[in-house]
Every structure is written in C-alpha cells, then in structure tokens.
Amino acid sequence: MLDAAEPAARQDLTIAHHIASEGRALVICINKWDQVTRQTATHQAFTRQIQSSLPQLRGVPLVACSAITGSGIDPLMTAVFTAYEQWGRHLPTAALNRWLEAAVAHHPPPLAKGRVVKLRYITQFATRPPRFTVFVNRPKAIPDSYLRYLVNELRTGFNLTGVPIRLLTRAGKNPYTKN
C-alpha cells in the first residue's frame, strides 16, 4: 500500500522486490486517492516509477483507493483475487507450445557462435509462482535479454499480470552427444 500524496519510497520498492523474489503475487494499492487532484497524472507517475525501478514487476496491477471514503475497495479486491488465481494457474502444454512457436517466429533467438539455437518445446512444471521449462539445444547460449523477452511475451500472452514468472532452460536428450 502506497501513499498517493508522496512518491514510492525506497523502502516500498524494496518490499515489492522481496515479494517478487519470493515468488508471491502482488497488487499495489495507492491509498488516500480522495486527496489527489490530478489523478491521471499521479497514476501515470506511479506506473512509470514502478516500471523503471522494478522491471521484473512489469504489469503489476496498480489500484487506487481511499480508506476513508471506501472508494476503490471493490476493484482492489477484484485485482487481488485475479492475481491469486493467476498465481496458481496451470497452463496446458499444447497452448504453451503454440505460444512458443509464435514468439520464436516473431523474434527468433540470436545465433550462438554462428549456430542456430532451437527452442524445442515448453512445459509448466509448477505453480505458485508459475514455473516453466523451455527445452533447447543450447541452453547456455540463450542470453538473459532473450529470456526476459520470453517472460514478457508469456505474461502478455496468457495475462499473467501481478505474478512473478520463473523460466528455466534445459537441454533436451540428444542421442548423438557423448556423456
């Protein structure tokens, strides 16, 4: 819960970072909204500050409310229940693989030492938080920037707002490699 009268403090951002690193769902409430005169500009300022300070919380719901008047409580509770539902959601492997195919077609992974990196398939192996494994021929060759791209596309493609996503890469079994 943030105070609408002042920007988010370092302590607020640190708490939000700890929540995300623990894998918990997050909804940010901006309280004292009844005292704000320029509501649109204030909401945009909070959104920019959260996105620039905590990029791993991209798409986290920001809900304005007032504890005194009670306004905004219903949207806040709706956002909380939605985030909780998304946090425990299991996605079917077939849908994930269709999504992965489209994401790779839109933005293919970079070459690794002149060789093609092939993303074979994706599966979700756990919930709370959602954790996914992408099977790939060269897992160490995928840069962090491409993994962030996949996480952001996964978040928008399956509407996983307010939920931290864990994405792991793993090499598939290759019968021609020597152990």
C-alpha positions, -999 to +999 in steps of 0.1 A: +000+000+000+014+033-011+005+068-001-008+089-030+005+121-016+041+111-020+061+090-044+070+054-036+099+054-011+129+032-014+116+010+014+083+005-005+102-006-036+125-029-015+094-046+000+079-051-035+112-065-047+113-090-018+077-101-026+086-107-062+118-125-054+099-148-030+076-157-059+044-142-045+016-125-064+015-087-060-011-060-062-001-024-054-028-002-037-024+036-039-042+049-008-056+084+000-068+087-036-095+111-025-069+137-017-053+137-052-063+164-075-045+153-107-055+116-106-045+106-141-011+122-139-005+107-104-014+072-116+009+075-146+037+087-124+034+058-100+032+034-130+064+049-145+082+047-112+073+011-105+082+000-141+115+018-141+125+008-106+113-028-107+112-041-143+106-077-130+071-065-118+060-054-152+022-054-155+016-054-118-019-040-111-019-005-095-053+001-079-063+035-064-085+035-033-094+056-003-097+040+032-118+069+045-144+070+017-142+033+008-139+041-029-118+016-049-121-013-025-142-034-049-116-030-078-088-037-053-104-070-041-111-080-077-074-074-086-063-094-055-085-123-064-074-122-100-037-121-091-042-151-067-060-170-095-032-163-120-006-172-094-020-207-091-029-212-127-017-242-147-014-237-185-017-267-209+015-277-227-002-276-261-012-239-256+023-231-243+039-248-274+017-228-298+026-196-279+063-205-281+062-212-318+046-178-324+070-160-301+100-175-318+086-168-352+081-132-342+116-128-327+140-157-332+168-163-307+202-150-316+228-173-331+254-188-307+288-188-323+272-189-357+250-218-349+212-218-346+196-221-311+165-242-313+137-238-288+120-272-290+091-270-265+079-255-232+061-270-203+049-257-170+062-278-141+049-259-111+025-232-099+027-206-071+047-190-088+042-203-124+075-220-134+082-231-169+110-251-186+120-244-222+138-273-238+165-261-261+195-275-279+220-250-264+206-237-230+238-217-220+238-199-254+205-181-248+211-145-235+193-131-205+177-105-227+160-132-248+148-149-216+133-116-205+116-113-239+101-147-235+089-139-199+073-107-211+056-124-240+044-152-217+030-126-193+011-108-220+001-139-240-015-156-210-025-125-190-002-133-160-002-098-145+010-093-110+026-127-109+064-134-110+073-159-137+102-183-135+116-195-168+143-222-169+161-236-199+171-272-202+189-293-229+169-320-245+182-355-247+204-358-277+213-394-286+244-383-306+262-365-278+288-383-257+283-384-219 
